[in-house]
Amino acid sequence: MSPQIEPLLLDDTLKVILDLQDQWRKAGWVPIRLNDYPSFADTPQWRAQLRDVNKVGAAYWRAGDKYQLMLLAHRFKDNRRPTEERYLITLGIHRSRGVQ
């Protein structure tokens, strides 16, 4: 599910993602699979990865043993704004199948 109706600029995308991660952390969610999928951060490395049209940024979170969440962000070609870099955020949530 993408909660967006418009693709965002990179700065706005990172602002939304970092805010979501802060809310999840405060609510007791923890990042998982960190070796392969570290949490998003506003760093040159993350910005470069997101700008690469062949890559997707991904992070995974868990709420106890009840739910897991997948957070994705990727560059999106917006034909209405062909000269701008735009991004989509996608969320997936499902019941957890145990601790990872």
C-alpha positions as CSV (number, residue, x, y, z in Angstrom):
1,M,0.0,0.0,0.0
2,S,1.4,3.4,-0.9
3,P,-0.1,6.1,1.4
4,Q,0.7,8.8,-1.2
5,I,-1.4,10.4,-3.8
6,E,1.6,12.4,-5.1
7,P,5.2,11.4,-5.4
8,L,7.4,13.5,-3.1
9,L,10.8,15.2,-3.4
10,L,13.7,13.5,-1.8
11,D,13.9,15.8,1.2
12,D,10.1,15.4,1.9
13,T,10.4,11.6,1.4
14,L,13.1,11.4,4.0
15,K,11.2,13.7,6.4
16,V,8.1,11.5,6.2
17,I,10.1,8.2,6.6
18,L,12.2,9.5,9.5
19,D,9.1,10.7,11.3
20,L,7.4,7.3,10.8
21,Q,10.4,5.5,12.2
22,D,10.5,7.8,15.2
23,Q,6.8,7.2,15.9
24,W,7.3,3.4,15.6
25,R,10.3,3.5,17.9
26,K,8.4,5.5,20.5
27,A,5.5,3.0,20.3
28,G,7.9,0.1,21.0
29,W,8.5,-1.2,17.5
30,V,12.0,-2.3,16.8
31,P,13.9,-2.5,13.5
32,I,14.8,-6.0,12.3
33,R,17.0,-7.6,9.6
34,L,19.5,-4.7,10.2
35,N,22.4,-6.5,8.6
36,D,20.7,-6.5,5.2
37,Y,18.2,-3.6,5.6
38,P,19.3,-0.9,8.0
39,S,16.7,1.7,9.1
40,F,16.5,4.8,6.9
41,A,18.7,7.8,7.8
42,D,19.4,11.1,6.2
43,T,22.9,10.3,5.1
44,P,24.8,10.7,1.8
45,Q,24.7,6.9,1.4
46,W,20.9,6.7,1.8
47,R,20.4,9.6,-0.5
48,A,22.6,8.0,-3.2
49,Q,20.8,4.7,-2.9
50,L,17.4,6.3,-3.2
51,R,18.5,8.4,-6.2
52,D,19.6,5.2,-8.0
53,V,16.7,4.3,-10.2
54,N,17.7,0.6,-10.1
55,K,17.5,0.4,-6.3
56,V,14.8,0.4,-3.6
57,G,15.4,1.5,-0.1
58,A,13.9,-1.0,2.4
59,A,13.6,-1.3,6.2
60,Y,11.7,-3.8,8.4
61,W,10.2,-3.3,11.8
62,R,8.5,-5.5,14.4
63,A,6.0,-4.9,17.1
64,G,6.7,-7.6,19.7
65,D,5.6,-11.0,18.3
66,K,2.4,-9.6,16.8
67,Y,3.2,-7.6,13.6
68,Q,5.9,-6.9,11.1
69,L,6.2,-3.9,8.8
70,M,8.0,-3.4,5.6
71,L,8.9,0.2,4.6
72,L,10.0,0.8,1.0
73,A,11.0,4.0,-0.9
74,H,12.0,4.3,-4.5
75,R,12.5,6.8,-7.2
76,F,9.4,7.3,-9.4
77,K,9.1,8.9,-12.8
78,D,6.4,11.6,-12.6
79,N,5.4,12.6,-16.1
80,R,3.9,15.8,-14.8
81,R,7.3,16.8,-13.4
82,P,9.8,15.3,-15.8
83,T,12.8,17.4,-14.5
84,E,12.3,16.6,-10.8
85,E,13.4,13.6,-8.8
86,R,10.2,12.2,-7.2
87,Y,9.8,9.3,-4.7
88,L,7.1,6.9,-3.5
89,I,6.8,5.3,-0.1
90,T,5.2,1.9,0.3
91,L,4.1,0.2,3.5
92,G,3.3,-3.4,4.1
93,I,2.1,-4.8,7.4
94,H,1.3,-8.4,8.4
95,R,1.1,-10.6,11.4
96,S,4.4,-11.8,12.7
97,R,5.4,-15.5,12.4
98,G,7.8,-15.4,15.3
99,V,11.0,-13.6,16.3
100,Q,13.7,-13.0,13.8
